[in-house]
Amino acid sequence: MELQLIDTLRRINRGVALVVGFGLLACAAFILADIIMRQIGEGMGGTEEIAGYTMALATSWGMAFTLLELGHVRIDLLRVRFQTFGRALMDVFSMIVMSTVIVTIAIKAWPVVERSITNSSRANTPLETPLALVQIPWFAGWVWFALMSCIVTLVALSLVIKRRHEETESFVGAFAEQDTLQ
């Protein structure tokens, strides 16, 4: 059951990654159009601002996908020296630490959004973008990452308690370091 949940989360996050990827492509097309327009006359302007917003959104939403695809960087000098049970414990510990950090970031991000909503804050740029329009989906991405991180941590902990140590490696393990150190 646990591994089915992880597979479902992977499918959902692949869909999110596709949406984020299309957003990045749209941003690149917008930048390209602005560059071309600058060459033949007057550019649209605001591409730097919009690109910055796009990168912030792509980062916050892309983190959960990267987590479930084992793409986050880990330095596991100790982990490779343990047997299956020890590696599973190290993996669960790393997920607990990551979840704690990400939940803290999500909690600390809310006051930023709340202040922008309360003050009707706008960017100090020529576009005068209402900041809440960008910060709300940015915040939602951090909440999504925190939720995914906590679920993955609980699933890994459940498998360790059930003594299914080898199964945790498929979604919280670290493989690149093992290949290079052995």
LINMO-V579224 format. One record per helix or strand. SS is the DSSP state (hx for helix, st for strand). FROM is the first residue (numbers start at 0). TO is the last residue. If there is no record, write none. Layout:
BEGIN
ss->SS from->FROM to->TO
ss->SS from->FROM to->TO
END
This chain:
BEGIN
ss->hx from->1 to->39
ss->hx from->46 to->67
ss->hx from->78 to->80
ss->hx from->83 to->118
ss->st from->121 to->121
ss->st from->129 to->129
ss->hx from->130 to->160
ss->hx from->164 to->171
ss->hx from->175 to->180
END
